[in-house]
Amino acid sequence: MSQSFDWRTPFWGFASGLVMALASSAVQAGDAKVGQALAAPCALCHGVNGISTLAEAPNLAGQPEIYLVEQLRNYRSGKRSHDVMSVMAKPLSDADIDNLAAWFGSFQIQVTRPN
């Protein structure tokens, strides 16, 4: 009797490995109060409370922490490039990034439909 190949076996092994890798690199819980203190330079473009003051700068308030962490780390590493953000993110430590993400992620944003 020949044994057939079941594609699901390697798939589930890969999927479980991916989940474990993502979980191990998950965002560390940042301190929003520390992040608030670090966010002073961000206010010029992104607003005091993370609501942008410039059309070309995105709102940061209410963004998911994991998204903010990933983008700041990408700016810091050069994986993502922007004239200002690349310079701003370069000196940030992982803890700084986690704390900034906790601060901006702590805002609750309500969206309403236009009438």
Secondary structure by P-SEA (a helix, b strand, c coil): cbbbbcaaaaaaaaaaaaaaaaaaaccccccaaaaaaaccccccccccccccccccccccccccaaaaaaaaaaaaaccccccccccccccccaaaaaaaaaaaacbbbbbbccc
